[in-house]
Amino acid sequence: MDDVTPAGACPAERFLEHGRLVRTPRRQDDRLLVLEHLVSRLIAPGEAATETALTERITAVSTDPVRLRRDLVEAGLVGRREDGSRYWRERMTAHDDEPGARPGPEDSWL
């Protein structure tokens, strides 16, 4: 892992290798930074997705998509139905305006 972040890049990028999370940061603040960064690229504010669709997206950025999905839910960034069939963004993050963030749907409730 390289601790140097290119000028203008999100500080969370220093924890990613080629845009992928290969290990979760130990510090809680760093972990939340990375989760907020990744969620902005995975599911837009106000968007809902099936478990399959969200897992496919997470697979593109993580070696352990099930763990990352669980971490996003536990961090309060993503909500889920009790049966796990549907997921949605719970809140906005500072990363939603960064290049690479998913645009929100037109009928967003956020």
URTA-V226780 format. One record per helix or strand of 3 or more residues. SS is the DSSP state (A for helix, B for strand). FROM is the first residue (numbers start at 1). TO is the last residue. If there is no record, write none. Layout:
ss = (SS:SS)
from = (FROM:FROM)
to = (TO:TO)
//
This chain:
ss = (A:A:B:A:A:B:B:A)
from = (11:28:48:51:65:78:86:94)
to = (15:42:50:59:74:80:89:97)
//
